[in-house]
Amino acid sequence: MKVAMVGHHYPHAAHREEFVSRVHRTAEVFRRTPGCLSAEYWLTADGDAVVSIVRWESEEASRASLAAVQAAPELDLVFDEREVRPREIVRLVAPRPSLL
């Protein structure tokens, strides 16, 4: 069963460019993990948020991928004063084909 994660991140305007760079590097690491189908990020039209979207082939791949990203020493994943408000993370699960 495919799973996904959608994260909304709200960097301060002064840190937006740096934050986008951090998200870019994180997406690159996600894409190198087994079972990751895609990892990308978008900016909202008003520029207030960075939206990250990661898809995996299974829940097991998701867990392993998240663990690998969290352990990657080259990534800065810390939530701190560079962000205006807490991140909003939503986990998604693809419905079984018989439910469509």
N, C-alpha and C positions, 0 to 999 in steps of 0.2 A: 504494500500500500504506500503510495507516494505521500510525502509530508512536506510542509513548507513553513517558513517563518517570515513574517513581514514585520519590520521594525521601523517605527517613526522616531527620528532623532531630531532634537531641536537645539542646534548650536547657536550661541550668541553670534551676532553678525560679525563681530571682530574675529571670531574663530571659525567662521564658516568654511573658508578655503582650506584651512588646516584639517578641519573635520572631514571634509569631502575626501581629502587625501588619505586620511586614516581609514575611512570606509572603503576606499578603492583598494588599499593594501589588504584589508581584511577579506574583501571579496576575492582577491587573487588567491589567498591562502585557502579559502573555502573551496574554490574551483579545483584545487590540486588534491583535495581529499577524496578517497574512494566513495562512490555512491552519491556524490554531489552532482545534481543534474544541471544546476545553474546558480549563479550568484551575481546579482547586479544591484545597482542603486540608481535612484532617481531623485530629482529635486522637485519639490512642489512648485507649481506655477508662481506662487507668491514668494518663493525662496525661503520661506520660514522653516521648512523641514527637509531633512534628507531621509528618503525611504529606502530601506534595504530589503531585498527579497532574495531568499535562498530556498532552493527546492532540492529534495533528496529522493532517492528511489525507495527508501524505507525508514522506519523509525530508528532502526539500529544504525544505519548510515548517518542519520541526523545526530544521534548521540555521540558517535565516534568523531564526526566532523566537528561538532561543537567543542568536544574535549581537545581536539588537536588545535583548533583556533585559540582556545583559551590558554593553551600551554605554549603557544608560539611567542618566543621572547621578542621578536621584532615588531609585534603589534601593540598598540596602545588602546586598550579596550576600557579604560577607566572612565566611569561617569564622575564628573567633577564640575567645578564652577564654569567650565567652558560651555556647558549646556544650560539653556534657559529653564528647562523643566525635565522631569524624568522621561526616559525613553518609554515608548509604548510598544510592546512586543506581542504579536498575535501568532499563535501556532495554528496551522491549518492541516487538515487531513482530507485527502481526496476520497470522495465517495466510491463505493464499489460500483463497477459498471452496471450491475443489475438494478441499482437505485436510480439510474439516470433515465 
